Amino acid sequence: MTDVVLPALGESVTEGTITRWLKKVGDTIAVDEPLVEVSTDKVDTEIPSPVAGVIQKILVQEDETVEVGAILAVIGESAEAAPSAPETPEPETAPATPEPSTPETAAPVAAPVAAPTTPEPVAAPVAAPVAAPTTPEPAAAPTTPEPVAAPVAAEPVAAPASPEPVAAPVAAAAPPAPVEAATPIAPKPTESPSDSDTTYITPIVRKLANENGIDLSRIKGTGVGGRIRKEDVMEAVSSPAAASGSKHAVQISSLRGTTESMSRLRKVIAERAVASMQQSAQLTTVVEVDVTNIANMRKKVQADFTERAGVKLNFMPFFTLATAEALQAHPKINSSVDGETVVYHPSENISFAVDTDRGLLTPVIRDAASLSLAQIAQQISDLALRTRNNQLKPDELSGGTFTLTNTGSRGALFDTPVVFLPQSAILGTGIVTKRPAVVTDAHGNEAIAIRSLVYLALSYDHRIIDGADASRFLTDLKARLEEANFEANLGI
């Protein structure tokens, strides 16, 4: 037997909450195959099995919180050792009037049978299982009697069920109708549907669809056997006409008029947001940036970049690299407050916000100023995917010194993002839209042209960052993006 314990999921993590069991008792599991989903105050992740074998016991139920090192389950080598109902002890079946001297056979019976209130002598105990008749009648003895075991004292305990119950003839002097047997009922096991079951939709997928007003009956699943995955729902969110049948159709959410408990992650986000607003003085400065040159560059290099880097080149790598470079020149924006001391960080570790069905998480791109656009694009793609699939390591969510949040991913022009301590600033990038703008040519002539424009909103802690500091940072960032001299930074 091997105990599966809750591992340490980060230096400051002391406990975790069981979100969902991915296997049930009696299931076979391979080494490193996901066993259970666990939620902590830093990350939601899957715990893999340390060994191959069969699930013998599950000791912690869903929604229970346990400390690091607690035993979650037990894995054995074979299915024979797995109990049929580990979570609920087998009920005992006792006679109405216990008669320990009542003779019983040594053979197993089809179901636990209570002894009659008035015992009657039996002609001979039989080795075959006895089926309780609805109207007891004496029966003739078999022509070829079976070998019988010696009578033993009856005990009111449930015997194991035999594979095929067979009625055997007994000789009895019209005993009273036997009491109905009490059959142990195993609890409903944790659902672990087959990948080929297209009718099963995981709770996470169903919740995600409800929150976004997506009709699951209109979605074609791309999973094994046609199952609907989270990615299918997200695709429908980005293309609502395909999921609803109408571009402006409104799907009524099933959450209307209901209540639900806040998840552990949501509680942590709420506590930190309130603490940040109470412990720091925050304000926001906004600038408009013309990113037409970047848009043109993306069109020119997109095919070659995608082929060589393996990911598409969108605007976020440009925003990330330009921000990291600007932070090197403006260390106040990349600092933290420690009591009455200002700590200027030696590297630019950029956290970026990822929207998940569990809440907002911020994985970290370390030393972003030293990376190429290809490296940043690859890290954004990898970290975002693993964040949504609960595959992040706790260390990948810690150590950020500045945060980027793409508020334009859902169409917003800009917002006023909240700074999360101990960081001192956060940059929100709005949607890139084409609008008419005044442009000046090399000769000083002005004209109105269609340009790709974006709003950048910097929220910062006014205790150590003044409005002038924020403006200088944004002005340098704006100049770098509008110049769009990134050919040497492509990394392909």
C-alpha positions in Angstrom: 0.0 0.0 0.0 1.2 3.6 -0.8 -0.2 6.7 0.9 -0.9 9.7 -1.3 -0.2 12.8 0.8 -0.9 16.5 0.1 2.5 17.8 -1.1 4.0 21.2 -0.3 2.7 23.5 -3.0 4.9 26.5 -2.3 6.9 27.9 0.6 4.0 29.7 2.3 1.3 27.1 1.5 0.2 25.2 4.6 -3.1 23.7 3.5 -5.3 22.9 0.5 -8.9 22.2 -0.3 -9.9 19.1 -2.3 -11.7 20.4 -5.4 -12.5 17.2 -7.3 -11.5 13.6 -7.3 -10.5 12.4 -10.8 -10.6 8.7 -9.8 -12.8 6.6 -7.6 -12.2 3.6 -5.3 -11.4 0.6 -7.4 -10.1 2.5 -10.4 -6.7 1.6 -11.9 -4.2 4.5 -12.1 -0.8 4.9 -13.7 2.3 6.7 -12.4 2.0 10.5 -12.7 -1.6 10.2 -13.9 -3.8 13.0 -12.4 -5.6 11.8 -9.2 -7.2 14.8 -7.6 -7.6 18.5 -8.0 -6.5 20.7 -5.1 -7.1 24.4 -4.5 -4.8 26.6 -2.4 -4.6 30.3 -1.8 -2.0 30.6 -4.6 -2.9 28.0 -7.2 -5.4 25.3 -8.3 -3.5 22.3 -9.4 -3.7 18.5 -10.0 -1.9 16.0 -7.8 -0.5 13.1 -9.8 -0.3 9.5 -8.5 3.2 8.6 -7.1 2.7 5.0 -8.1 0.8 2.7 -10.4 -2.0 0.6 -8.9 -5.6 0.5 -7.8 -7.3 3.1 -5.6 -8.0 1.3 -2.3 -9.3 4.2 -0.1 -10.2 7.9 -0.4 -9.8 9.5 3.0 -10.6 13.2 2.2 -13.8 14.1 0.5 -14.4 17.0 -1.9 -14.6 20.5 -0.4 -12.6 19.4 2.7 -9.5 21.4 3.7 -6.5 19.6 5.0 -2.9 20.5 6.0 0.2 19.7 3.9 1.3 16.2 4.6 -2.2 14.8 5.3 -3.0 11.4 3.7 -5.5 11.9 0.9 -5.8 8.3 -0.5 -4.3 4.9 -0.4 -3.1 3.0 -3.5 -2.6 -0.7 -3.6 -1.2 -3.2 -6.2 -4.3 -5.2 -7.1 -8.1 -4.7 -7.4 -8.8 -7.6 -5.0 -7.8 -5.6 -2.1 -10.1 -2.7 -2.9 -13.1 -2.6 -0.7 -16.5 -2.2 -2.4 -17.7 0.6 -0.1 -14.8 2.3 1.6 -16.5 5.5 2.7 -19.4 3.8 4.6 -19.0 1.0 7.1 -21.1 -2.1 6.4 -24.4 -2.1 8.4 -25.0 -5.0 10.8 -28.1 -7.2 10.6 -29.3 -8.5 13.9 -32.2 -10.8 14.7 -35.3 -9.6 16.5 -34.5 -11.9 19.4 -30.9 -13.1 19.2 -30.5 -16.8 19.4 -26.8 -17.7 19.4 -27.5 -21.4 19.4 -29.5 -21.3 16.1 -27.6 -23.6 13.7 -26.3 -21.9 10.5 -24.5 -23.2 7.5 -20.9 -22.3 6.9 -21.6 -21.4 3.3 -22.1 -17.8 2.1 -25.7 -16.6 1.5 -27.0 -14.3 -1.2 -27.8 -11.5 1.2 -27.6 -11.0 5.0 -30.6 -12.8 6.6 -32.0 -12.0 10.0 -32.8 -15.0 12.2 -36.5 -15.7 12.9 -38.0 -14.6 16.2 -38.9 -18.3 17.1 -36.2 -20.6 15.8 -37.4 -23.9 14.3 -35.2 -27.0 13.9 -33.7 -27.6 10.5 -33.3 -31.1 9.2 -29.8 -30.6 8.0 -27.7 -27.6 7.3 -26.8 -27.2 3.6 -23.7 -25.9 1.9 -25.6 -24.0 -0.8 -26.9 -20.4 -0.3 -30.5 -20.3 1.1 -33.0 -18.0 -0.7 -35.8 -16.7 1.6 -39.2 -17.9 0.2 -42.2 -15.6 0.2 -44.4 -18.4 1.5 -42.3 -21.0 3.4 -43.2 -24.6 2.6 -41.5 -27.8 3.6 -39.5 -29.3 0.7 -38.3 -32.8 0.0 -34.6 -33.6 0.7 -32.4 -33.7 -2.4 -31.8 -37.2 -3.9 -28.1 -36.7 -3.8 -27.3 -34.8 -0.6 -24.4 -32.2 -0.8 -21.6 -32.5 1.7 -22.3 -30.2 4.5 -20.1 -28.3 6.9 -20.5 -28.8 10.6 -23.1 -26.5 12.3 -21.6 -23.4 13.9 -23.1 -20.9 16.2 -24.9 -18.2 14.4 -23.6 -14.6 14.6 -25.6 -11.6 13.4 -23.1 -10.4 10.8 -23.5 -9.9 7.1 -21.9 -12.6 5.0 -20.2 -11.8 1.6 -22.5 -12.2 -1.4 -22.0 -15.2 -3.6 -21.7 -14.9 -7.3 -24.9 -16.8 -8.2 -27.5 -17.3 -5.4 -29.2 -20.7 -5.8 -32.2 -21.9 -3.8 -31.5 -25.1 -1.9 -34.2 -27.4 -0.5 -34.5 -27.4 3.3 -36.7 -29.3 5.7 -38.4 -27.0 8.2 -41.6 -27.1 10.3 -43.4 -24.1 8.7 -41.2 -21.4 10.1 -42.6 -17.8 10.2 -41.9 -15.6 7.3 -38.3 -14.4 7.5 -37.6 -10.8 8.2 -36.6 -8.8 5.1 -32.8 -8.9 4.6 -30.9 -5.6 5.1 -28.6 -5.2 2.1 -25.6 -2.9 2.5 -25.8 0.0 0.0 -22.5 1.3 -1.3 -22.3 5.1 -1.5 -22.4 6.7 -5.0 -18.8 6.8 -6.2 -17.2 10.0 -7.4 -18.0 10.5 -11.0 -15.1 9.6 -13.4 -16.8 9.3 -16.8 -15.1 7.8 -19.7 -13.5 10.1 -22.3 -15.8 8.5 -24.9 -19.0 9.5 -23.0 -20.2 12.5 -25.0 -23.3 13.0 -22.8 -21.2 13.8 -19.7 -20.2 17.5 -19.3 -17.8 18.3 -16.5 -19.0 20.8 -13.8 -16.2 23.2 -14.8 -17.4 23.2 -18.4 -21.0 23.5 -17.5 -20.3 26.4 -15.1 -18.2 28.2 -17.7 -21.0 27.8 -20.3 -23.6 29.1 -17.8 -21.5 32.2 -16.9 -21.0 33.1 -20.5 -24.6 32.3 -21.7 -23.5 29.5 -24.0 -26.0 26.9 -25.1 -24.1 23.6 -24.8 -26.5 21.8 -27.1 -25.3 24.0 -30.0 -21.6 23.3 -29.4 -19.8 20.5 -31.3 -17.2 19.0 -28.9 -13.6 18.4 -30.1 -12.6 16.1 -27.3 -12.3 12.3 -27.4 -15.5 10.9 -28.8 -17.0 14.3 -29.3 -16.9 15.4 -25.7 -17.2 19.2 -25.0 -14.1 20.7 -23.5 -13.4 24.1 -21.9 -11.6 25.2 -25.1 -14.9 24.5 -27.1 -16.8 26.8 -24.7 -14.2 29.5 -24.9 -14.3 29.3 -28.7 -18.0 29.8 -28.5 -17.6 32.7 -26.2 -15.4 34.4 -28.8 -17.9 33.6 -31.5 -21.3 33.9 -29.9 -23.2 33.8 -33.2 -22.0 30.2 -33.7 -23.2 29.1 -30.3 -26.5 30.9 -30.0 -27.6 31.0 -33.7 -28.1 34.8 -33.4 -25.5 37.5 -33.1 -27.5 39.3 -30.5 -29.2 36.4 -28.8 -29.2 36.5 -25.0 -28.9 33.3 -23.1 -30.5 33.4 -19.7 -28.1 32.2 -17.0 -29.1 29.4 -14.7 -27.4 31.4 -11.8 -30.3 33.9 -11.7 -32.0 33.7 -8.3 -29.4 31.3 -6.8 -26.6 31.5 -4.3 -23.2 29.9 -4.1 -20.3 29.9 -1.7 -17.2 31.8 -2.6 -14.3 29.6 -3.7 -11.1 29.6 -1.8 -9.4 31.5 -4.7 -12.2 34.1 -4.8 -11.9 34.7 -1.1 -8.1 35.3 -1.4 -8.6 37.7 -4.3 -11.3 39.6 -2.4 -9.1 39.9 0.7 -6.1 41.1 -1.2 -8.1 43.6 -3.2 -9.6 45.1 -0.1 -6.3 45.2 1.7 -4.6 46.9 -1.3 -7.2 49.6 -1.4 -7.0 50.2 2.4 -3.2 50.1 2.7 -2.2 52.1 -0.4 -3.2 55.4 -2.1 -4.1 54.5 -5.7 -4.8 56.6 -8.8 -4.7 56.0 -12.5 -3.1 57.9 -15.4 -4.1 57.1 -19.1 -2.4 57.8 -22.4 -3.4 57.0 -26.0 -0.9 55.2 -28.2 -0.8 54.9 -32.0 0.3 51.3 -32.7 -0.3 51.4 -36.4 3.4 50.6 -37.1 3.3 47.6 -34.9 0.1 46.4 -36.6 1.8 46.7 -40.0 4.9 44.9 -38.7 2.8 42.0 -37.4 1.1 41.6 -40.9 4.5 41.5 -42.5 6.2 38.9 -40.2 3.2 36.9 -38.9 3.6 33.9 -41.2 7.3 33.5 -40.7 7.1 34.2 -37.0 4.3 31.6 -36.5 6.3 29.0 -38.4 9.5 29.5 -36.5 8.3 30.4 -33.0 5.3 28.0 -33.0 2.9 30.7 -31.7 1.2 33.8 -33.2 2.5 37.2 -32.7 -0.1 39.5 -31.1 0.2 42.8 -29.4 0.9 41.5 -25.9 4.6 40.6 -26.5 5.2 44.1 -27.7 3.5 45.7 -24.7 5.4 43.3 -22.4 8.9 44.0 -23.8 8.4 47.8 -24.1 7.1 47.9 -20.5 10.0 45.9 -19.2 12.5 48.2 -21.0 10.7 51.3 -19.6 10.8 49.9 -16.0 14.6 49.7 -16.3 14.7 53.5 -16.8 12.0 54.2 -14.2 12.7 52.0 -11.1 10.1 53.7 -9.0 7.4 52.0 -11.0 9.1 48.7 -10.4 9.5 49.0 -6.6 7.8 48.0 -3.4 7.2 49.5 0.0 8.7 47.7 3.1 7.6 49.7 6.1 9.3 53.1 5.6 11.7 51.7 3.1 11.4 51.7 -0.7 12.8 48.5 -2.4 13.9 48.9 -6.0 13.8 45.5 -7.7 16.9 44.3 -9.6 14.9 42.6 -12.4 11.7 43.1 -14.3 9.4 40.2 -13.5 6.2 40.8 -15.3 3.0 39.2 -14.0 0.2 39.0 -16.5 -3.4 38.5 -15.7 -5.2 35.3 -17.0 -8.9 35.0 -16.8 -10.0 31.5 -15.7 -13.3 29.9 -14.6 -11.9 29.9 -11.1 -10.9 33.6 -11.0 -8.0 35.9 -12.0 -4.5 34.4 -11.8 -1.2 36.1 -12.6 1.7 33.9 -13.8 5.1 35.5 -14.0 7.5 36.2 -16.9 10.9 36.6 -15.3 13.6 39.0 -16.5 11.3 40.1 -19.3 13.6 42.9 -20.5 16.2 40.3 -21.5 13.8 38.2 -23.6 13.0 38.4 -27.3 9.5 38.8 -28.7 9.4 35.1 -29.6 10.4 34.0 -26.1 7.8 36.3 -24.5 5.1 35.1 -26.9 6.0 31.4 -26.2 5.9 32.0 -22.4 2.6 33.9 -22.5 1.0 31.0 -24.6 2.5 28.3 -22.3 1.7 29.9 -19.0 -1.8 31.0 -20.0 -2.7 27.5 -21.2 -1.3 25.8 -18.1 -3.0 28.4 -15.8 -6.4 27.5 -17.3 -5.7 23.8 -17.1 -4.6 23.9 -13.4 -1.1 22.9 -14.3 0.9 25.8 -12.9 3.5 25.3 -10.2 3.2 27.7 -7.2 6.5 29.3 -7.9 5.3 30.4 -11.3 2.7 32.6 -9.6 5.1 34.3 -7.2 7.9 36.9 -7.6 6.2 39.4 -9.9 7.4 43.0 -9.5 4.9 44.6 -12.0 1.6 43.5 -13.6 0.1 43.7 -17.1 -3.6 43.1 -17.5 -5.2 43.0 -21.0 -8.5 44.6 -20.3 -9.1 44.9 -24.0 -9.4 41.1 -24.5 -13.2 41.5 -23.9 -13.5 44.7 -25.8 -13.0 47.3 -23.1 -11.3 50.6 -24.1 -9.6 50.9 -20.7 -10.3 50.6 -17.0 -8.6 51.5 -13.7 -6.9 48.3 -12.5 -6.2 47.7 -8.8 -2.6 47.4 -7.7 -2.0 44.2 -5.8 0.5 44.6 -3.0 3.5 44.4 -2.6 3.7 45.7 -6.1 3.4 49.4 -6.7 1.9 49.6 -10.2 -0.1 47.8 -12.8 -0.7 48.6 -16.5 -4.0 47.9 -18.2 -4.0 47.6 -22.0 -7.2 48.3 -23.8 -8.6 47.0 -27.1 -6.7 48.1 -30.2 -9.2 49.8 -32.4 -9.1 51.6 -35.8 -10.2 55.3 -35.5 -9.6 58.5 -37.4 -6.6 60.5 -36.0 -4.5 63.5 -37.0 -1.1 62.5 -38.4 1.8 64.7 -39.4 4.2 63.8 -42.2 7.9 64.4 -42.5 7.2 67.9 -43.9 5.0 68.9 -41.0 1.8 68.5 -43.0 -1.2 67.3 -41.0 -4.0 65.0 -42.3 -6.7 62.8 -40.9 -6.0 59.0 -41.3 -7.3 55.7 -40.1 -4.9 54.5 -37.3 -4.7 51.6 -34.9 -5.0 53.2 -31.4 -5.0 51.8 -27.9 -5.4 53.3 -24.4 -2.8 52.4 -21.7 -3.9 52.9 -18.1 -1.3 52.9 -15.3 -2.6 52.5 -11.7 0.0 53.2 -9.1 0.7 53.6 -5.4 0.8 57.4 -4.7 2.7 56.8 -1.5 5.9 56.5 -3.5 4.9 57.2 -7.1 3.9 60.7 -8.1 1.8 61.7 -11.1 4.9 63.1 -12.8 6.7 59.8 -12.4 3.8 57.9 -13.9 3.6 60.4 -16.8 7.3 60.1 -17.6 7.1 56.3 -17.6 4.0 56.3 -19.9 5.6 58.8 -22.2 8.7 56.7 -22.7 6.5 53.6 -23.2 4.4 55.4 -25.8 7.4 56.5 -27.8 8.9 53.0 -27.9 5.6 51.5 -29.1 4.9 54.2 -31.7 8.4 53.9 -33.1 7.9 50.2 -33.4 11.6 49.5 -34.0 11.4 45.8 -32.9 13.0 44.0 -35.9 16.1 43.2 -33.8 13.9 41.8 -31.0 11.9 39.3 -33.0 14.1 36.3 -32.0 13.4 34.2 -35.0 
